[in-house]
């Protein structure tokens, strides 16, 4: 048994199963020798330990209280969206 491992699946062009001897089949793998590297977009890493948790909690409590005191059924949806997006 022969195994073919790669960390870059873009180099494998085709895989063929060819008839072999008796009950064993041959596996033929066609590989590109010029490797195309796929670059990933850098991911955003949030540093939660550097955040101001006390201020965040105070703002959430203030927002919650404001939403409870307001009459949401009489407000227009744009006004509610503006209140939610105010901090961003």
N, C-alpha and C positions, 0 to 999 in steps of 0.2 A: 504494500500500500504506500502510495506517495501522496503527500499533502502539499498544497500550495497556499501559503499565507502571505498576505500583504496588508500594510497599513494604509495604502492608497488604492482604493478600488477602481479609480479611474484608469489605471494602467491595463486592466483586463479588458481586452477587446471582444473576444469570443471564447466560448467553451464548447468543444465538440465531444460527443461520445461516439467512438468508432468501434465497429465489431472487432473483437480480438480472438484469441485462441480459446477454444472450448467455451466455458461459461464466463470467462473474464473479458470485460470490455476495456478498451483503451480510452483514456481521457486526454484530449489535446487542448491545450490552453494557448490562445493567441494573445500576446502581451505587447503593448506599445512600449518601445524603448525610450521614447522621448516623453518624459513624465510631465503632465500638466498638474501643477499644484493649485488646489482650490483654497483660497484665502478666506477665512471666516471674518465676518464683521466683528470688531471688538465689542465685548459685552460690557454693559454697565455694572459696576460693582458698587453697591451702596455700603457705606461705612456706618452701620447702625450704632456702633459704640461711640461715634463722634457726634451723634445727633443730640439736640437739646430736648430731651424727653419731657421735662417739666413744662417748657413752653408749648410743646405739642399737645400735651394733656390739657393745659389751660385753654388753648385755642379750640380744642374739640368740645370741651365743656361749654365754652361761650357760644360756639356754633349750635350745639345741642339745645341750649337754653333759648337762643334766638329763634330756632325753628319751632320749639314748643310754644313760645309766647306768640308767635305769628299765626295768623289764620291761613293755613295753606290752601284751603278750598277756595278762598277768594283771591288768591294771588295768581298772576299769570305765570306760565311755565318759564318764560324767559327770565323773569325776576328771580325765580327759585334757582335757575341755572347760574345766574350772575352771582347769587349769594354763595353757591357751592364753589364756583370757580374764582371767587374773589381772592383767595390766598395763593393761587397759582399764577 
